[in-house]
């Protein structure tokens, strides 16, 4: 179904309009997705060069395509797609199958737009806890 957009013209009381057809909308969505994938690639390469460098080129594209699509299905915006890609890079593409992740994604008390922020915060908390535990274990083994 085409989208009709009304635009007021300057200097009179008339309205002009233009129509965006479904094929045009699909192309706009495709271009937005490509731009989001590119932004995510730049973000991951800049902030996580070691982890990003471990992936083969085809694996990078597959990861980002999966992340952007999944984030969109979750109702996430462009910024959240970057968070989702970061989580997938650091915790594995299948991180959404983990119980603690599913608990957040299924929590009706958390607005869909806030769920990835909660996931990101929880992932950071878990990583800090794991690092502290590993440090304590290493200190114990040295003694």
N, C-alpha and C positions, 0 to 999 in steps of 0.2 A: 504494500500500500504506500503510495507516495506521501511525502510530507510537504505540506503547504506552509510556507513561511511568509507572513505579512511584514512589509517594511514600509514605514511612513516615508513619504517623499518630502523633500525640503520645500517650504514656502507655500504649501497648500494643504487642503484637508483630504487629499486623496491617499490611498494606500496602493502600493505596488506589491506584487507577490512573485515568488518564484517557487518552483517545485523541485524537490530533491527526490529522485526516484530510488527504488530499493537497490538497484545495481550501484548507484552512486554512493549510497549509505554503506553498502558492503565494502566498496573500495576505500572509503574514509576509515572504516573500522580496520581494514587490513593495513592501511598505512599507519594508523595509530599503533597497531600491534607491532609492526616492524620497528617503529621509532622506540617503543618501550623495550623491545628486545635489545636494540642497540644501546640504549641508555643503561640497561642492566649489565650488558657486557662491559661497558666502560667502567661502571661502578665496581663490578667484581674484580676487574683487572687492576684497577687503581687501589682498592682497599684490601684485596686478598690475592696478591699476585702469586704467592706460592701455591695456594689451593687451586686457583684458577689455572695456573700453568701445568698442573698435574693432569688436567683433562685434555683429551685429544680434541681437535677442532670440531669434529662431528658430535662429540659428547657435549661440548659447550653449547652448540646450537640446540641439540635435543633437550638439554637441561633447561635452557632459557625458554624455549618454545613451550615446554611442559609447565614451567613456573608461571609464565604470563597467562597461559590459558587457564590454569587452575586458579590463579589469583582473580582473574576476571569472573570465573564461575562462582567464586566466594563473594563477589560483589566488591572487590578491592579496587582501589584506584592505582594510578601509575606509581606513586611512591610506595604503596604497599606491595606492588609487584616486585620492587627492588628488595624489600624486606623478605618476601617469599623466596626470591632467588638466592639471597644471602643464606637464609635458613637451609635451603636445599643444598647449597654448595658445602656448607659446614657440617650438616647433619645427615646428608644423603637425600637423594631425590625422593625416596620413599618415606621421608620423615613424617608425612601426614598419616601414616599408618600406625604410628606409636600412640600408646594409650594416653599419655599426657597431652599430646597434640590434639587427639580426637576429643578429649575432655574440653579443651578450649574451643575448638571449632563447633562443637555441639552445644555449647553453653548459651542458652537462650537469653540469659541475663546480660550477655555481652553483645553490644551492637555489632552487626557484621563488619562495619567499617573499623571497629576497634579490635577485632579478633587477632589480626596479624601483629598489632602492637603488643597485645598480651602474649602472643607466642614468642615474639622477639625478646620481650622482657624475661619470660620464663626460660627461654634458651640461654640467655646471658646468666641468669641465676644458676641454672644447672651447670653451665660451663665453669663458673667460678667455684662452685661446690666441688666439682670434679677435679679442678686444678688444685684446690686446697687439699683435697683428699690424697691426690697423687704426691703433693709436696710433703705431706705428713708421712706417707708411706716411704718415700725416698729418704727422709730424715731418719725414720725408724730403722731402715735397712743399713744406713751408714753407721749407726751406733752399735 
